Amino acid sequence: TSRLRRLVGKLREDNGTLSRELDLARSKLKAMSYEDKSEEQWKVVLAQMENELTRTRESLVLVKADRKRLKAEKSDLMGQMKRLYTTLSHRDTELKDFVAAYENRRKEMEESSRKLRIEKEAIEREKWDMLKRARDSAERSVALRHQLDAKDARIRDLEAELLRARNSDG
């Protein structure tokens, strides 16, 4: 686009230069009288003007070709930009989808981890409750065993006393 603007500016400048040269040539022609120049001189002037006109036409053809080429390049660049934008848009969508999927997976993992932690804490509490109950049962069992041993000892003592009492009576 900037190249096209520069080219248009150059064309305008060339057009201005050619217009000034044409005006100068016209004024020179008016200043000269037809009688002042010979036919040969007029042929030279005409040949110079024809050469100038030919060069101007060639320049115009070149400028038009450059303009056409620049338009084609501009069109090509616009097509490339559109394709690039489409690719970038597609990549952006893919990236957003990936990030969203990652966030969902992370949230699922956090929720799963939280549930496992709660379950582990519940199992730990249950384990400590069972150990406490087992310890309490063991202590009660030991206490009952002591009571049983004491009662057995008392029964033996009473049986021994009874046996002595029977032997002394009889």
HUDA-V990675 format. One line per field, one symbol per residue. psi: psi as a letter, one per 20 degrees, with the letter a starting at -180 (. if undefined). A space follows every 50 residues. Layout:
BEGIN
psi->???
END
This chain:
BEGIN
psi->ghggggggggggggggghgghggghghhghhqqhhhqrhgghgggggghg ggggggggggggggggggghgggggghggggggggggggghggggggggg ggggggggggggggghgggghgggggghgghghgggggghggghgggggg hgggggghgggghghghhh.
END
